[in-house]
Every structure is written in C-alpha cells, then in structure tokens.
Amino acid sequence: MAADVWSCGIILFVLMAGYLPFDDPNLMTLYKLITRANVSCPPWFSTGARNLIKRILDPNPHTRITIAQILEDEWFKKDYKPPHSEHNEDVSLEDVDAAFDSSEEHLVAERREKPESMNAFALISRSEGFNLGNLFEKEMMGMVKRETSFASQRTPQEIMSKIEEACGPLGFNVRKQNYKMKLKGDKTGRKGHLSVATEVFEVAPTLHMVELRKTGGDTLEFHSFYKNFSSELKDIVWKTESNTIAK
C-alpha cells in the first residue's frame, strides 16, 4: 500500500535524523508541511538517502515510489541483508555463536574497528506493527519478550563497557568479541543457565542499536534479568523527546 510506504519513510527519516521530518504543534500547519513535502534533511544524509526519502514522502500516492522500485534503489541495496527471524523458543544466534566458537587466531584476524552497519529498512522490519517505540524498548505490561533492543547515542565502546559493568552484580559472565557479547548466568535456572546474546549495530555515526536475545534458559527468568539489567543501562539508552516529556 502507498500509505505503508509513506509510513516507512517517516520511520526511516527518524532513525537516520533523530527527529521527525514534519513537526508542528498546529495541526493545520502540520498538514500543510506534509502535503507540500517540505522536508529538510540534515547534512549527514547522503545524496542517495535524500533522493530516496523524498520519493517515499511524495504526498501524491500515484507518483510515490513503490516497494518494487525501492528494492531496486541503489542506496537501499547497499549493505542490505533481508531480515531472518526464528520462531523456536531457544534458538541461538548463529553468527554470535560462530564468533566465539572459532579459534583464537581467527578471532584476532576478524576483529573489526566499528560495529556492523544495519540498514534502516532492516530496523523497520524488526518493529512490531511499524511502531517506532518498539525499536527502542520492546515492553508489554512491564515485561519483555525473549528478545528486545534499544538505541543509544553513546559510542560502541561505552555501550560494551556499560553492559559488562551491569552484568557483574547480576551474576553473569561475559565473553565478548568485536561488538558481540555472550552473557551467561552463574546460577542454574528452571531450564539450565540463562544465556543472552547481544550485539551492537551502527545505524548512523552517532546512533547505535543494541540487540539482546535469549539463547538459552527460561523466558520468565530472562524477563527478570532484563528488568534489572535495563535499570543499570538507563544512562546510555536513548529516549525520544516524547518519552522524556511523558516522564
């Protein structure tokens, strides 16, 4: 649907810019901005990104770029990897496991200077119902599912350090390689040791996404872990302006 494409364009812009493309307290003024497609892109947007976003936010649904055309766009195709999700309860992240199961020499050779880049459309696909809030903290009635993610404007090194610091008091051992980490609880729970895989992705030079996923143990224990874990990370989690105002 053309309306869904436009909605994705709004989410894409927010992920890359950190603010809304159209924003005004006066509803009529806001409508005018939207219908005129009066978008001002920040200086760090590449030419390809600017062109695609403007085609997506075209107010005319008949001339707006289609999904098929987006898939052929050069900027969109750069570094894009179709998302793959598993539905099994205790599935492992193969790429994370591979990073730790390899030989020490291989790990040294594969060390990266910065996190893997994540295409914004891959981020959109991870958000339930295209609700942007779900990308920053997936919570339902104070609980999280067996995987969650949050955004941060801190450096990857600060994020990794803070995660490692938070794990100590919670009784979790940490193994890290590049920008991936495996957290494993010391205690044996209902379904063995709780283990969590985390990875830091670069969305933009000043914005990173941190993904956490339960790879072993009990889901309810993961809920309890995340509640304590997230309270220790509140200083590095990026809160949107609306969340700040709400508090």
C-alpha positions as CSV (number, residue, x, y, z in Angstrom):
1,M,0.0,0.0,0.0
2,A,1.2,3.5,-0.8
3,A,0.3,4.7,2.7
4,D,2.5,2.0,4.2
5,V,5.4,3.1,2.0
6,W,5.0,6.7,3.3
7,S,4.9,5.5,6.9
8,C,8.1,3.6,6.4
9,G,9.6,6.8,5.0
10,I,8.8,8.6,8.2
11,I,10.3,5.9,10.3
12,L,13.4,5.8,8.1
13,F,13.9,9.5,8.4
14,V,13.6,9.4,12.3
15,L,16.1,6.6,12.5
16,M,18.6,8.5,10.5
17,A,18.0,12.0,11.6
18,G,16.8,11.6,15.2
19,Y,13.7,13.8,14.7
20,L,10.5,13.9,12.7
21,P,10.5,15.2,9.1
22,F,7.2,17.0,9.7
23,D,6.5,18.5,13.1
24,D,4.3,21.4,14.2
25,P,2.0,21.9,17.2
26,N,-0.6,23.3,14.9
27,L,-2.5,20.5,13.2
28,M,-3.3,22.6,10.1
29,T,0.2,23.7,9.7
30,L,1.4,20.1,10.1
31,Y,-0.9,19.0,7.3
32,K,0.4,21.7,5.0
33,L,4.0,20.6,5.6
34,I,3.1,17.1,4.8
35,T,1.1,17.9,1.6
36,R,4.0,20.2,0.4
37,A,6.6,17.5,1.3
38,N,8.6,20.3,2.8
39,V,11.4,18.1,4.1
40,S,14.7,19.4,5.3
41,C,17.4,16.7,5.6
42,P,20.3,17.0,8.0
43,P,23.8,17.5,6.4
44,W,24.9,13.9,7.2
45,F,22.3,12.4,4.8
46,S,24.0,11.2,1.6
47,T,22.6,12.2,-1.8
48,G,21.2,8.7,-2.3
49,A,19.4,8.8,1.1
50,R,17.9,12.2,0.4
51,N,16.6,11.2,-3.0
52,L,15.0,8.0,-1.8
53,I,13.4,9.7,1.3
54,K,11.9,12.5,-0.9
55,R,10.5,9.9,-3.3
56,I,9.0,7.9,-0.4
57,L,7.5,11.0,1.2
58,D,5.9,12.2,-2.0
59,P,2.4,13.3,-0.9
60,N,0.9,12.0,-4.2
61,P,0.2,8.3,-3.8
62,H,0.1,7.8,-7.5
63,T,3.6,9.2,-8.1
64,R,5.1,7.9,-4.8
65,I,7.9,5.3,-5.2
66,T,6.6,1.7,-4.9
67,I,8.0,-1.2,-2.9
68,A,9.3,-2.8,-6.1
69,Q,11.1,0.4,-7.0
70,I,12.6,0.8,-3.5
71,L,14.0,-2.7,-3.8
72,E,15.9,-1.6,-6.9
73,D,17.2,1.7,-5.4
74,E,21.0,1.8,-5.3
75,W,21.1,3.4,-1.8
76,F,18.6,0.8,-0.4
77,K,20.5,-2.1,-1.8
78,K,23.9,-1.1,-0.3
79,D,24.8,-3.5,2.5
80,Y,21.2,-4.6,2.7
81,K,20.6,-8.1,4.1
82,P,17.0,-9.4,4.3
83,P,16.0,-10.0,7.9
84,H,15.6,-13.5,9.1
85,S,13.6,-14.4,12.2
86,E,13.3,-17.6,14.1
87,H,10.2,-18.7,16.0
88,N,11.7,-21.5,18.1
89,E,11.8,-20.8,21.8
90,D,15.5,-21.4,22.4
91,V,17.1,-20.7,19.1
92,S,20.7,-19.5,19.1
93,L,22.2,-16.6,17.1
94,E,24.4,-18.5,14.7
95,D,26.6,-15.5,13.9
96,V,27.2,-14.8,17.6
97,D,28.0,-18.4,18.4
98,A,30.4,-18.6,15.4
99,A,32.3,-15.6,16.7
100,F,33.0,-17.4,20.0
101,D,33.4,-21.0,18.7
102,S,36.2,-20.0,16.2
103,S,39.9,-20.3,17.1
104,E,41.6,-17.5,18.9
105,E,43.8,-16.8,15.9
106,H,40.7,-16.4,13.7
107,L,39.0,-14.1,16.2
108,V,42.0,-11.8,16.2
109,A,42.1,-11.7,12.4
110,E,38.4,-10.9,12.3
111,R,38.5,-8.0,14.8
112,R,36.6,-5.0,13.5
113,E,37.2,-1.3,14.2
114,K,33.5,-0.5,14.3
115,P,30.1,-2.3,14.6
116,E,28.4,-3.8,11.6
117,S,26.1,-1.4,9.9
118,M,22.4,-2.1,9.9
119,N,20.2,-1.0,7.0
120,A,17.4,1.2,8.3
121,F,14.8,-1.0,6.5
122,A,16.1,-4.0,8.4
123,L,15.4,-2.0,11.6
124,I,11.9,-1.2,10.4
125,S,11.1,-4.8,9.7
126,R,12.0,-5.6,13.4
127,S,9.5,-3.2,14.7
128,E,6.1,-4.7,15.5
129,G,3.3,-3.0,13.7
130,F,5.7,-0.3,12.4
131,N,5.5,1.2,15.9
132,L,8.8,3.2,16.2
133,G,8.7,2.9,20.0
134,N,9.2,-0.8,19.8
135,L,12.6,-0.3,18.3
136,F,13.8,1.5,21.4
137,E,12.4,-0.7,24.1
138,K,10.0,-3.6,23.5
139,E,7.9,-3.8,26.6
140,M,4.5,-5.1,27.3
141,M,2.9,-4.7,30.7
142,G,6.4,-4.1,32.2
143,M,7.7,-7.3,30.6
144,V,9.8,-8.0,27.6
145,K,9.8,-10.9,25.2
146,R,12.7,-13.3,24.6
147,E,14.4,-10.6,22.5
148,T,14.5,-6.8,22.7
149,S,16.5,-3.9,21.6
150,F,17.3,-0.3,22.4
151,A,19.0,2.7,20.8
152,S,21.9,4.6,22.2
153,Q,23.9,7.7,21.2
154,R,26.9,6.6,23.1
155,T,30.0,5.2,21.4
156,P,30.2,1.4,20.9
157,Q,33.0,1.1,23.4
158,E,30.9,2.9,26.1
159,I,28.0,0.7,25.4
160,M,30.0,-2.5,25.6
161,S,31.7,-1.3,28.8
162,K,28.4,-0.4,30.4
163,I,26.9,-3.8,29.5
164,E,29.8,-5.6,31.0
165,E,29.7,-3.4,34.1
166,A,26.0,-4.1,34.6
167,C,26.4,-7.9,34.3
168,G,28.8,-8.3,37.2
169,P,26.3,-7.6,40.1
170,L,23.7,-9.7,38.3
171,G,25.9,-12.8,38.4
172,F,26.6,-13.1,34.6
173,N,29.9,-14.0,33.0
174,V,30.7,-12.0,29.8
175,R,32.5,-13.2,26.7
176,K,33.0,-10.5,24.0
177,Q,34.4,-10.4,20.5
178,N,34.2,-7.4,18.2
179,Y,30.8,-5.9,19.1
180,K,29.1,-9.1,20.1
181,M,28.8,-10.4,23.6
182,K,27.5,-13.6,25.2
183,L,26.2,-13.3,28.7
184,K,25.8,-16.4,30.8
185,G,24.3,-16.7,34.3
186,D,26.2,-18.4,37.1
187,K,23.1,-20.0,38.6
188,T,21.2,-22.9,37.1
189,G,17.6,-22.0,36.5
190,R,14.5,-23.9,35.6
191,K,15.8,-24.6,32.1
192,G,19.5,-24.5,32.8
193,H,21.8,-21.5,32.7
194,L,20.2,-18.3,31.3
195,S,22.3,-17.1,28.4
196,V,21.8,-13.9,26.4
197,A,23.4,-12.8,23.1
198,T,23.9,-9.1,22.5
199,E,25.3,-7.2,19.5
200,V,25.8,-3.5,18.8
201,F,24.9,-2.3,15.3
202,E,25.7,1.1,13.7
203,V,22.6,2.9,12.4
204,A,24.4,6.2,11.9
205,P,27.8,7.5,13.1
206,T,26.2,8.9,16.3
207,L,23.4,6.3,16.7
208,H,23.7,2.7,17.6
209,M,21.2,-0.1,18.1
210,V,21.8,-2.8,20.8
211,E,20.0,-6.1,20.3
212,L,19.6,-8.6,23.2
213,R,18.2,-12.1,22.6
214,K,17.7,-15.0,25.0
215,T,19.6,-18.0,23.6
216,G,19.2,-20.4,26.5
217,G,17.3,-20.8,29.7
218,D,13.8,-19.8,30.9
219,T,11.9,-16.9,29.3
220,L,10.5,-15.7,32.6
221,E,14.0,-15.6,34.1
222,F,15.0,-13.5,31.1
223,H,12.2,-11.1,31.9
224,S,13.5,-10.7,35.4
225,F,17.1,-10.3,34.2
226,Y,16.1,-7.7,31.7
227,K,14.2,-5.6,34.3
228,N,17.3,-5.4,36.5
229,F,19.7,-5.1,33.5
230,S,17.8,-2.2,31.8
231,S,17.7,-0.2,35.1
232,E,21.5,-0.3,35.0
233,L,21.7,0.9,31.4
234,K,19.3,3.8,31.7
235,D,22.1,6.3,31.3
236,I,23.0,5.0,27.9
237,V,19.6,4.3,26.4
238,W,18.4,7.0,24.0
239,K,15.0,8.3,24.9
240,T,12.9,10.0,22.3
241,E,11.7,13.5,23.0
242,S,8.1,12.3,23.6
243,N,9.3,9.8,26.2
244,T,11.3,12.5,28.0
245,I,8.3,14.8,28.1
246,A,6.0,12.0,29.3
247,K,8.2,11.4,32.3
